[in-house]
């Protein structure tokens, strides 16, 4: 099964990326995921279910420890034809 995760961390800072946002990006970029797209207002990545769920677990733990006060995420199953 393939999954797509979309997430944002808060609080936002338009002048400089906060530590929790940098940590979240590190986690996603270091995970064995593909179709990774990081941006200032949202991030997405796709991969196998185990890889995505493992990355989400690490993302939640590390971003909260780095000062995130809110993490919004959505996980969707990617249909076989959408790959």
C-alpha positions as CSV (number, residue, x, y, z in Angstrom):
1,X,0.0,0.0,0.0
2,X,1.2,3.5,-0.8
3,X,0.4,6.5,1.3
4,X,0.6,10.3,0.8
5,X,1.2,12.5,3.8
6,X,0.6,16.3,3.8
7,X,1.6,18.3,6.9
8,X,2.3,21.7,8.3
9,X,3.8,22.7,11.7
10,X,3.0,25.8,13.7
11,X,3.6,28.5,14.8
12,X,4.4,30.1,11.5
13,X,7.2,32.6,11.1
14,X,7.3,34.3,7.7
15,X,10.7,35.9,8.3
16,X,12.7,32.8,9.3
17,X,11.9,29.1,9.3
18,X,11.4,28.0,12.9
19,X,13.3,25.1,14.4
20,X,10.3,22.8,14.4
21,X,9.7,23.4,10.6
22,X,13.4,22.6,9.9
23,X,13.3,19.4,11.9
24,X,10.1,18.3,10.2
25,X,11.7,18.8,6.8
26,X,14.8,16.9,7.9
27,X,12.7,13.9,9.0
28,X,10.8,13.8,5.7
29,X,13.9,14.3,3.5
30,X,15.9,11.7,5.4
31,X,13.1,9.1,5.2
32,X,13.0,6.6,2.4
33,X,10.1,8.4,0.7
34,X,9.6,9.6,-2.8
35,X,7.7,12.5,-4.4
36,X,8.8,14.8,-1.5
37,X,7.8,18.4,-1.9
38,X,8.6,20.8,0.9
39,X,7.4,24.4,1.0
40,X,6.8,27.3,3.3
41,X,3.1,26.6,3.9
42,X,2.9,22.8,3.5
43,X,4.8,19.7,2.7
44,X,3.9,16.4,1.0
45,X,5.6,13.1,0.5
46,X,4.6,9.6,-0.7
47,X,5.9,6.1,-0.1
48,X,5.2,2.7,1.2
49,X,2.9,2.5,4.2
50,X,5.6,1.5,6.6
51,X,8.0,4.2,5.5
52,X,5.3,7.0,5.6
53,X,3.9,5.9,9.0
54,X,7.5,5.6,10.4
55,X,8.3,9.1,9.1
56,X,5.0,10.5,10.6
57,X,5.9,9.0,14.0
58,X,9.4,10.6,13.9
59,X,8.0,13.9,12.6
60,X,5.5,14.2,15.4
61,X,8.0,13.4,18.1
62,X,10.8,15.5,16.8
63,X,8.8,18.6,15.7
64,X,7.0,18.8,19.1
65,X,10.3,18.5,20.9
66,X,11.6,21.3,18.7
67,X,8.8,23.7,19.7
68,X,5.8,23.0,17.4
69,X,2.6,23.9,19.1
70,X,0.4,22.4,16.4
71,X,0.9,19.8,13.7
72,X,-1.7,19.4,11.0
73,X,-1.5,16.3,8.9
74,X,-3.5,14.3,6.5
75,X,-2.6,10.8,5.3
76,X,-4.3,9.4,2.2
77,X,-4.1,6.0,0.5
78,X,-2.7,6.5,-3.1
79,X,-4.7,4.5,-5.6
80,X,-2.5,2.2,-7.8
81,X,-3.3,4.3,-11.0
82,X,-2.2,7.5,-9.2
83,X,1.4,6.4,-8.8
